[in-house]
Each structure stands twice: as C-alpha cells, then as structure tokens.
Amino acid sequence: GLGAALAAVLLLTALATPAAAPEETSARRASAPTTDVEPGARSTSEGAALADATDSPANVASKTARRGLLQSAGRPVATPPSIRLAREDADVTRGIVFSLEGALASSVADPTGALAKTRLVPVLTAPLLCGEPATPANPFVTCGSLFQVTPDGKKGEEIPLASCASSSAGADSACAVRDAKKRVWFAPEPGGRDPSGPSGAAYATVSFVVIDNALTLSGSLYYASAEDRRSETAVAAVRVNAKPVVPSAPRRGFVDS
C-alpha cells in the first residue's frame, strides 16, 4: 500500500547519501571551538564584564586609567593690594585708585598671570570696616565710600557695600568689580585719618574675593563645586595720613619802657 511505498523511498534515500569519512569527521571536530568551562561557570567574556562592574580597588584603578585621570583644580587666591598712603582731606575729591587682583591655583598653568587677568573677577564681600571704633557719642562711624572705575579711569557709580555681605554675591552681582583692570575708587570722608596714627589700625579696610569666571578648564582639570571657583577672603587696608599741623608762631608783645 501507500505506507510500504513511502518506506521504500526513505530506504533508497538513505542508501544514496554517502557516509562521512572518518578523516572528515575528525577535521570537523578540530575546527569547532572548544571551551573548558565547568558546569555552572561563566565564560571568559562574561567574567570580564562582571569584573568591570565591581568596585574592587584594583578594578577602580584600572577603570580610572582607562578613562583618564581627572584632577580637582585648587581654589584661586585673592591678593591684598599695595595701596599708596592717602592724605587727610587732600584725597577726598581726588580719591585713591587701586586694583583688587588674584592668582589662579598652582595646578592651573598660568606662568605669566595672563589667564588670571582675564578670568578672575573681584567681588566685594562686606561693608567698609572702619579703624575708628564706634562710641556712644558717635555710634555710626563712617569711613568713606567705594566706587567703580570707568574705562577712562574716572569715578563711576558707588558700589552698594551694604548689600555685599551675602556669600552668594557672584561675578554678575552689583558687588563685582567691572573694570577690566580690576580697579576701584576709594574716597575718604573729610577729616578722615588713621585713628591712632601710622602704627595703629588702618582708616578703612576693604574685604573681597576673586571668582574664576571660566566656564571650562583645560586638560583634565575641573572644579568640584561652584565654591571651589571662589577664593578665601582677602583684605585691602587703606591708610590715611593726618595732615600736618603747623603750630602758630608765638605772639610777642612790646611794652614801652
């Protein structure tokens, strides 16, 4: 019947297919990839991927080497300026001009200071501190005002030092020095002078920081936080020499003898 015919066809097909030679079978086995992996063990590639995901000290060092070593840049440094000695009353109108500058951390390559001049922004951080202490008779001691400097070197608008006590005052605030040369203009009060002479406290002190205004750093350097862009506070001391007092000549009287 039909079943017998189908069985005959399958038998003929099997007889027509040549059996693989022993040499061919050995070649196939030799060319096939072999792995000596025990049951339940991971392959080499799987083990490497798992090791890369761990946080062992050796693996962390390896990953750091692959990704490149990043270094945290140090904070910039505000430099107290050298200010010429002012004279009582003589500099009330003329004013005293000085620069508030700083330097980048040693980890930032800036041998000539050119980067610091373009990137660092001075920011005032407190009202003027007067050398003369307050007294019951004079509880509100004042010791001058601080102004911006215009590009042509003239006195600009007054800096609102009363609002500069906040640590959040940044490079874009009203407390920031806008002059490209980092200059400010100080005007003492009429009659203002060092309260205890040249060996005592200064007439006034100016507190400031410098902020690195760069958006990016070169190479592998970076700032860990916004606070790292801001220096510690530095102080600029303004001294005002008292004007000389010329004693009046003694009066001589003549009496007729």
Stockholm file with secondary structure:
# STOCKHOLM 1.0

chainA/1-257         GLGAALAAVLLLTALATPAAAPEETSARRASAPTTDVEPGARSTSEGAALADATDSPANVASKTARRGLLQSAGRPVATPPSIRLAREDADVTRGIVFSLEGALASSVADPTGALAKTRLVPVLTAPLLCGEPATPANPFVTCGSLFQVTPDGKKGEEIPLASCASSSAGADSACAVRDAKKRVWFAPEPGGRDPSGPSGAAYATVSFVVIDNALTLSGSLYYASAEDRRSETAVAAVRVNAKPVVPSAPRRGFVDS
#=GR chainA/1-257 SS CHHHHHHHHHHHHHHHSCCCCHHHHHHHHHHSCCCCCCTTCCCHHHHHHHHHTSCCHHHHHHHHHHHCCCEECCCCEEECCCCCCEETTTHHHHCEEEECEEECCTTSCCTTSHHHHHHEEEEECSCCEESSCCCSSCCSCCCCEEEEECTTSCEEEECCGGGCCCTTCCTTSTTBCCCTTCEEEEECCTTCCCTTCTTSCCSEEEEEEEEECCSCCSTTEECSSGGGGBCCCEEEEECEECCCCCCCCCCCCCCCC
#=GC SS_cons         CHHHHHHHHHHHHHHHSCCCCHHHHHHHHHHSCCCCCCTTCCCHHHHHHHHHTSCCHHHHHHHHHHHCCCEECCCCEEECCCCCCEETTTHHHHCEEEECEEECCTTSCCTTSHHHHHHEEEEECSCCEESSCCCSSCCSCCCCEEEEECTTSCEEEECCGGGCCCTTCCTTSTTBCCCTTCEEEEECCTTCCCTTCTTSCCSEEEEEEEEECCSCCSTTEECSSGGGGBCCCEEEEECEECCCCCCCCCCCCCCCC
//
